Amino acid sequence: MKKPFKKDFFTKKKSTNSTNFPTQTNLDNLRLNKFMAHCGVGTRRACEIYIKKGLVKVNEEVATESAYRVQSNDVVTYEGKVLRIDKKCVYVLLNKPKKYVPTFEKLVGEKSFANIFSDKIKVEIKPVGNLIKTSLGLVLLTDDDVLIEKFSKLEHPIRSIFHLILEKPMSVELRQVVQKSLIEKYPNIHTINHVKGKKENEIGIELKGGTDEEVIRIFKEIGFPIEKIDRVFFNGLTKKDLPRGRFRFLTEQEAIFLKHF
């Protein structure tokens, strides 16, 4: 039986976020375990263990010290595979407002991503797991073509949690019946629950793959049209400290997790 999600992703938080462009770590002269983490091998602690086990070589010699500083001309290998740090890319998490067209084109009479970002980001970024105009919530944007391609493949589905406000209430008993039937019909649906402390027309649905458009269509088909749909969770990322219409840059660890795990 699938376990329901435990965290409350629907509580509003006070904002402290900044949209300042992130200061990127200097990728020269990194400690060996940090260099490996940037290459997506694992966490720094895990990489320390790999080093101690003798699984890492620097210039064909077994490395035993995590504190070793990797130089630009060093060749680092892990289990025989040469490690290289990916190019510096930009990763942005946006809390999309309603009725914003998901494009960077400047539109007449309508608002789009161009109104939010303006000239704040100097590189061309594209959405991963975009939302339609009427949907709200988290959208990831990046110039990392490898990451975009990764999440376009079926073997790497995007895990999302949507907060739904239905046009009419759904009783607990009916919701249990709906959850069972929809999970049997749509394997990518993980759980469907009432939002804790909210009215009976507020539902949380967790997906592994799938889009907001599909959720809207499914609930319309079962006779419960959606009044509002808000993505509150995207592959481990939440709306904490991110008000509607604002964006933030991912931390290094968040970006590494998305790229390699």
Secondary structure, 3 states (H helix, E strand, C coil): CCCCCCCCCCCCCCCCCCCCCCCCCCCCCCEHHHHHHHCCCCCHHHHHHHHHCCCEEECCEECCCCCCECCCCCCEEECCEECCCCCCCCEEEEEECCCEECCCCCCCCCEEHHHHHCCCCCCCCEEECCCCCCCEEEEEEECCHHHHHHCCCCCCCCEEEEEEEECCCCCHHHHHHHHHHHHHHCCCEEEEEECCCCCCCEEEEEEECCCHHHHHHHHHHCCCCEEEEEEEEECCEECCCCCCCCEEECCHHHHHHHHHC
